[in-house]
């Protein structure tokens, strides 16, 4: 069993460190193997008292991975975390995608994975993952393609049972904390048209991508990462790539500036604040800078320079804390920054009224981090706004689409829904990303397809559930008929046995054992116990030992070194051989005298099975109530795909190549894992206040 103890405190102070020092000393005194980690390099109390303590920088994602390296060395890791670091751990452990989930399990549950032969990613992915083929915009934004990517979980109940042994997942929806409402219940999308210069630039990127595909190009000269980066920057503002390009009045930066100024003006009485996120440019860029361009335009519109700040200008922790106080006080009303600089740990929500996305980050967790700055407890505004600015026909559409795929995947897995075996694109947050992608594409058919696909997926799940319910009803109906028939036959036989039964009560007791007729219960019981002792380890046919109450009497070896007495008439009736002679005879007599009670129970079972059968017969063959709508959507989906010409350049679906036998094997193996996972938790992460 591996365990990670995080000693956290919101404000720091001697109490937390005092506890950590004494806890580690306790472990040493008891001889308990452990690894101690301190995260405060400036005031390392734990390391001062325990020199063997390791240091870990919480701001470095790679060093955070060192937590799991420590778990490989010892089963117990104790970490004294610096003040106000709780959000860092929440962010770190929440950013779990497919491969990362496997990595966490590999560190936290290595024995379990090895036991089930899942310690290699290929075998783990073959059991719990499946390729998915879906429509997406090509990376250059110039067309559409069907691409196969690894973005679906299968055997989800088994996977989550194992994973949740080492992870206690609580989403925002589960916690339901009080926070401001979002205007319109979703982020607003501001769509900017692409200029001819931008379209020409995107076409050139498409040509470069084609050359990479068809020709041998030195990666140091050109590669897809470079193309993607340049495409993203051009989507933000073409001047980042071509300084001589004209300033487009309808560009998304200019639209954002107008919107920021409008909100600044409307919220003057309350001195509300706004956050502006932009990762693809900085104030320190050589040449053109989106930060400086937007700030200059705001100043020309009438926003005082003192109301505007760039978080990149505040390097030290003290400077940032002072800046955050000014934002909370309404002195700084427009704060620009990047996700990395202005994400987790930025507590400025008190007066925030609006948040603006100039560009799209790579990860859904980054979107959540950005929007978590304003959708947060402590915000005085009851309703806030979030704006996403998108340039048509650019890399913006592809970026939001990538976020869509990742968000769908993560949200469903972390929701903990144990009723579905497959998880794919069915999530309200994902629909928002789909709308962004559709609006940015400039093609109305794409947004219709996004809506048709989403509804069709929901109906497909309902239709599958209906089919499974019908199968269950037919199975239960068949079992009800079989049960009623079997119970009726047993009751008929039991009544014949009641008629043939001889009275052995009181002084009428008589039993035949091994050819001898006995009327002494003690002697008869002792003989049965001795015979049972001889055969209790010999599994095979029943052994006849005599007659009782007009029926043949047998002994049958059973499990756990026990033996049963079988009274065999038209039916067979079992009684237990006990440790004593008198107890054995009482068990035998009670068995024979309970025939009437058995008959009553069978009569009830027959009536119950008949009643269940009649109820199920009314449900068999029920029509799926949304079948007509399902067929309409299926036809419309095919029409849209044909109009979008999605039959060309399709990536093959590996999912279709998996045979039914292999799928059955996967499910079988997963169910074995589920049984093992139910036995006991292996790992817990404990947070101490």
N, C-alpha and C positions, 0 to 999 in steps of 0.2 A: 504494500500500500504506500502510495506517495502522497505527500501533503505539502501545500504551500501556504504559509501564514503571512499575510500582509498586515503590517501594523500601520494603520492610517489615522490621520487626524486632520481636520480641515484647517486649523490655525497653528499647529505645531505646539511647541512648549516643552517643558522638561518632563511632563507626565508621560508622553509617548516614548521618549528616549529612555526614561527611567524604567518603564515597563520592559522595553526591548532588551536593555542591559541585563536586567534581573532574569528575564525569561531565558536568554542565552546561557547565563550562569547556571540556572536550574538544569538546563539540558546537559551542560558539562558535568555538573555534580552527579547527575544520574547516569552518566555514561551513554547518553543517547546520541547516536551519530546524526550530524546535521551540518548544514552550510549556512553561515550568517552573512547577510548582505546589507550594506548601508548605502543609501542613495543621496546623502547630503555630504558633499565633499568639503564644503566650507565649514560645517560644524558637525563633524563626524563623531558624535558621542559614543556610538556603539563601537566604532573602530578604536577609539581612545582606550576603552576599557577591555576590549578584546581584539588585540592586534591582528589575529588571523582572519578578521572580517574582510570580506571582499567589497569593492566599491563598484557601483553600477550607475551609469548616467541615464536617468529616466527620459531625457529629451532625445536620446539616440535610439531609434527603433531597433537597430542591430544589437545594441547592448541589452535591450529588453529581452531579446531572444536568449540572452545568457541565463535568464531564469530557468529555462528548460534544460540548458546545459548543466546547471547546478543540480537539477532534479535527477540527471543521469548519474551524478556522483553520490548522492545521498537521497534517502527517502523523505527527509524533512528539510525544507528550506524556510528560514525565517528572514524576513526582509523588513528593515526599519525604513519606512518611506518618508521622504521630506514632506513638509507641510504643503497642503493644497495640491497633492498629487493624485487624489482619488480619480479625477476625471481622466488622467493619463491612462490609468489601468482600465477604466471602463471603456475608453476608446480602443485601447490595445486589444482587449479580449473580445470586443464586439466586432472587430474587423476580420471576421473569420469567413473565408471562402472555402471552396472545395478542397484544394490542396492544403490550405492552412488548417482546416479541420483535421485532416489526416496527420499533419505535423504535430498538432496539439495532442492528438490521441497517441501518437508515437512516443511522445515524451511522458505523458501522464499515465498511459495505459499500455506500456510496452509488453507486459506479460500477457495481457488479454489478447492483444493483436497477434502475438506470436503463437499463442495457444490455438487460435482460429486460422492461422496461416494468412494473416492480413498485414504482416509487418512490412511488406513491400507495397509500394503505391500501386503498381499494376494490378496486383491481386485485390487490393482494397477497392480500387476504382472499378474493377470488373464486377465486384459484388454490389457496390452502392452507387455507381455512376453509369450514365448512358449518354451517348452523343445525341444532340438535338439539331435538326435542320430547321432553319427559320429564315425569313426574308430580312435583309438588312441593306442599307445603303452601302455601296462600295466605299473604301476608305478615302478615295479621292473626291467623293461626293458627286461623281459624274453619272452614276447609274445605280441599278439595283442588282442584287444577287441573292441566291439561296446558299447560305453558308452553314456548314456543319461544325458545331462547337460543343465542347463538353460543358453542358449547362443544365443537367437534369439529375436529380437524385431518384434512385429506385430503392425499394425495400426500406422506405423511410422509417416506419415504426421501429424496426430492428436497429437501424443506424442511430436514431435519436435515443433509444433506450441505453445504448452503449455510451454515446457521447455525453448524455446528461448525467452520467455517473461522475464526470469530471467538470461539468459546467452547469451552473445554476443561471439560466437565461431569463432575464426580465426585460421585456421590450417596453417602450414608452406607452404603447396601447394597454399593456398589462398593468402598468403602474398607475396610469390615468391621473397624473399629477396636474394640479391646477396651473394652467399656463394660458397665455392669450390666444384668442381664436384667429385663424388666418382668414383674411378678407377673401370672399369667394370660395373658401374652403380648399383652395389649392393655389400654388404660385401662379402669378399672372405672366403670360408670355408676350413679349414685345418683339414683333417680327420685322426685321429690317431687310429691304430688297438688296439683292446683289448688284453691284455696279458692273458695267461691261469690263472694266479693268480686272475686277475680282474674278469674273467668269473666265476671262482669258488666262489668269494666273492658275485657276483650278484646272483648266484644260491642260496647261503645261505640266502641272503636277501629275495629271492622269497619264500623260505621255511618258513622264519620267518613271512612273510606276510600271507602265507597260514595258519599258526598256529593261527594268530590273527583272521582269518576269521572263522576257524572251532573250535577252542578251546577258553576257557575263560582264557585270559591272563591278569594279572594285568597291567593296563596302566603305572604304575610306573616302571615296569620292561621292557616292550617293547610296542611300539605303532608305528603307521604308520608315524608320524612326525619324530620319531627317525630313522626309517628305511630310510625314504626319505632323511634326512639330511646326514646319513652315506653313502647312495648311491651317493649323489651329491659329497661328499668329495672324495669318491673312484674314481669317474669319473674324478675329477681334478688331483689327484695323490694318488695312493693306499697307499703310505707311510703316508698319513694323518690318515689312519685307522690302518695300519700295518707298524710300523716303520722299521721292519726288511725286508720288501719287497724290491726287487731289483729295482734299477733305470733303467727304460725302456728307451733305447736310442731312440725308436720311439714314446715315450709318447708325449702327446700334449704340456707339459711344455718344453720339450727339443726341439720340433719343433718350439715352440714360441721363445725360446732363440736364436736359429739359425736365425730365421726370423728377430728378433729385431736387432741382431748384423749385419746382412746383410744391413738392412736399415740404421743403425747407421753409417756404413762404407761408404755407397753410398752417404749419405747426409752430410758428413764431411764439404765440402766447405761452405754449407749454414748453418751449425750447426742447422739442423732441429731437432725437438723434437718428442718424442713418449710418449703416455699414455698407461699404462697397468692396466686393471681393474681385480680385483680378490676379491670376497666377502667371499669366504669360507676358507680363511687363512689370517693371519696377521703376521707382522714381530715379534710380541710379543708372538706368539704361543709357548707353552712349547713343547719341542721336535722338530719334523720336521716342517719347515715353507716353503711354496712355495715361498714366497717373498725372503727369504734369499737364498734358493737354486737357484733361477733364477738369483739373483744379483751376487752370487759367480761365477756361470758359465759364466756370461757376463764379469766379471772381468778377469777370466782365458782366455777368448777369446781376451782380449785386451782393453776392455772398462774401462777407468779410474773410480775409485770409486767416484770421484767428479762429474761425469756425471750422476750418479744414485742416486735417492732419493726415500724415502718412505714417503708418506704424513702423515702417522701415527706418525712420529717423530716430527711433527710440530703441537703443540697443540694450541698455542695462535693465535689470529687473526693476530697479527703483524708478527709472524713467518710465517704464511701461505702467507701473502701478500709478504713477502720477497722471499719466495720460488717461488711464481707465477712470480715475476719479473725475477728471475733467469731462469725460464723456457722460458719466453718470450724473454729473451736476449740470449738464447742458451747456458747458463752456465750449466744448468741441462737438459740433453737431453733424459733421460729415467725416467719417473716418475711413480711409482707404487702407487696404491690406491684402495679403495673400492668405491662403488657407493655412499654410504652415505657420505664419507669423500671428495670425488672428483667429486661429481655430480654438482648440481646447485650451482652457485656462483663461480665456478672455471673458471676464464677467463684467459686461457693460450693458446689461439688458434693461436697466431700470427705466430709461427714457426712450428706448429704441422703438421707432414707429415704422421703419421700412428697411429692407435689406435688398441689395442689388447684386445679381450674378452677371459680371461682364463676360465671363467665359465659363466653360464647363470643366470641372476637374476630372481626374481619371476614375476615382473610386466613389461608389455610393456613400461610403463612410465619410468622405470629404464633403459631399453635399449635406449629409446629416449634421456634420460638424459646423458647417457654415450656418445652416438654418437653425441649428441649436443655439446659436448666440442670441436669437431674438425670440424663438419659441421656447421660452424658459421661465421658470418660476422667478418671481421678483420683478417682472415687467409691469409697470403701472398702467400701460395701455391695454385695454380689453380686446381691441382688434388691431392687428398689424398686417403689413403687406410684404410680400416677397415677389421680386421681379426677376425674370430670366430673359436676357436679351439674346436673340438668335438671328444670325444672318442666313437668309435663304440660299440654298444651293451651295453651301459651304461645308467645311468640316464640322461646324457646329452640330449639324444634324447627326453626323456619325458619332460624335462624342456623346450626345444625349442618348442616342440609341445604345451605345455601349453601357452607359449608366443604367439604362432600362434593363438590359439583360442581367447585369450584376445585381441590381436592386431586387428584381423578381426572385432571383435565386436565393439571395441571403435572407430576405424577409420571410419567405415561405419556410425555409429550413428552421429559422430561429423562432417561428411562431409556435412550434411544438405541436402542431396538429397531427395527432396520431391516428386519424381515421383514414388517411389517404396514403396509398403505397407509392405514388409518384408525385413529385413536386416540380411544377414548371410555371409558366407565366400566367399567374392569376393573383394579382395584388393591386390594391387601389393606388398605392404609390407608384407602381410601375406604369399604370395607365397615364399618369401625369407625364412621365418620361416619354411615353408613346405619343402623346399629344405634341410635345415639344419637337420630337423627331418628325412628325407628320407636317406640322406647320412650317418647319424649316425647309422641308423638301420642296415646297412650292407646288406639289401635285395633290389635288383634292382626293384622288383615288387612294392615296396612301393613308390619309386619316380615316377614310371609310373602311379601308382594309384593317386598320388597327382596331376600329370599333367592332367590325364583323368578327375578326379573330378572337377578340376578348369575349364577346357574347357566345361565339361558337364553342370556345373552350369551356365556358361555364355550362352550356347545354350538353356538351359531350360528357362532362363529369356527371351531370344529373342523369343523362341517358344511360351511362354505364352503371350508375348506382341503381337505376330502375331495373336494368337487366339482371344485375346481381340479386336484387330483391326478388325478382320473379323466379330466379333459379333457386333461391333459398326457400321461397314459398312452395315450389314444386317438390323440392327435396323433403321439406317438413310434411307436406301432404302425403307423400309416399310413405314416410315413416309412420305417420298417424294411422294409415290404413294397415300397415304391417304390424304395428303395435296392437291395434284393436283385434286383428286376426289372431296374433300370438297369445294375447291375454285371454281371448275367448277359448282357445284350445286348452290353455293351462287350467282355466276355470272348470271346463268340462271334465278334464282328468282329475282335478282336485275333488270334485264332487263324487266321482267314482271311488277315490281313495278314502273319502270320509265314510262312504257306505261300507267299504271293506275293512275299515279300521277296527281292531279289537280293543276292548277296554282293559287297560293295564294299571288303572289307578288303585291306590291303597293296597289292600291285601290281594288284589287281583293281579299284582305284578308277576310277570313271567317272561323269561327271555331264553332264547336258544343260542348258545355260544359253542362253536367247535363241536357240535353234535351233542352237547350237554344241555339239559333243561334246568334252569336255575330260577329260584324265587327269592333269593337274597340279593338285595340291591348292592350291598357293600362288596360281596364277592364278585358279582357281575361287573361292577365298576372297576375293581382291581384287575380283573382279567382283561378288560378292554384297554386300560391304561398300559398294562404290560405289553399287549400286542401292538399298541400304538408306538411304544418306545422302540420296538424292534424295526418298524418299517418307516419311521419318520424321515429318514434320509434316502429312501428308495422311491424315487419318482417313477411312475409308470401307471399300469392299470389299477383300478380299485380292487381291494382285497376283500372277498366275502368272508364274514366271520360268523354269520348266523341269521336269525330272524327275530323281529320284535314287532308286536302289535299287528301281526298279520302281514308284515312286509319284510323283504330281504334287507339285511344290514351289512354295510360295507365300511371299510376304513380307507381314507384317501390322504396320502401325504400332501401337505400344503407348504406354504412359504414360512420362513423364519422358524424352522424346526417345529412346526405344529402339525397336528393331524386332525382331520374332520371325520365325523361319523355320517354316513350317507344312508338315509332311509329311502328305499327305492320302491315306489308303487308305479302308478301311471306317470306321476312326476317324481322328481328326486328332491329330497329335503335334507339340508346340511345342518349338523350340530357340532359344537366344538368339544374336543377331548381336553379336559382341564387337568390340572396337576393332581387332583384328588379323585378317589373312586366315587364318593358321594356326589361331588360336583359334576362329574361326567354323566352319571345316571340322571341327575336332575336336568342337565342340558338335553339329554336324549328324550326324556319324557315331555319336557316343555315343547320340544320341537314337534312331537306327534300331536300333542293336545292343542296346538295353535292352528290347526287346519282351518277351523271356522273363521278365525281372524284373517288368515291369508285369503280366504274366499271373499270376504268383505272388501279387502284391499283390491283384489282383482276386479270386482264389480265396479268399484270407483274408477280404476284405471281404464276399464273398457268405456265407461261413460265419458270420461275426460278425453280419451283419444278420439272417440266418435264426435264429440263436440268440436274439438280442434280441427278435425277433418272437414266438418261442415263450414266452419269459419274460413278456412283456407281455400275451400272450393270457390267461394265468392270472390276471392282475390286473384285467382289464377287467370292469366291471359289479359290482365289489365293493360290498357293502352297507355303509352307514354304521352302525357297531356301536352308536351311541347314538341311532339314529333314533327308537326307541320312546319313550325318555325325553324326547327333544326334543319329540315330539308331545304327550306328557302335560303337559309344562311349558307348551307353547303354549296348550293348552286351559285349564289352570289359571290362566294369566295373564289370559285373556279373562274367566274367571269372576270373578276378584278385581276386575278393572277394572269389571265390570258391578255387582258388589256395592258397590264404592266410588263408583259413579255418576260415573265419569270421562268419560262421553260428553257431559257438559254443560259449557258454557263452555270449550270446548277452543280453545287458541290454534292457528291454522293452521300447518302445517309448511311452511316455504319450501323445505325440501330436496326435497319431493315435486314442486315445480313446475319443478325443473331438468330439462331434457330430456336424453335419452341422448346426443344430439349434443353438447350443451354439456359434459357430463361427459367425453366422449371428447376434446373439445378441451382441457379442463383437463389431462387425463392426458398428452396429447401435448405441451402446453407445459411441463408439469412435467418430462417426460423430457428435453426440450431443456436445461432448467436443470440437470438432474442431470449431463448430459454436460459442460456448462460448468464445473460445480462441481468435477468430478474433476480438472481440469487442474492447478490449483495453488492453495494457500491464499493468501488476500489479506490477512488481518489476524491478528495474534497479540498476545495480552496476556501479557507476560512479568513474572514475579514474581522479583525479585532478593533473596536473603537479606541 
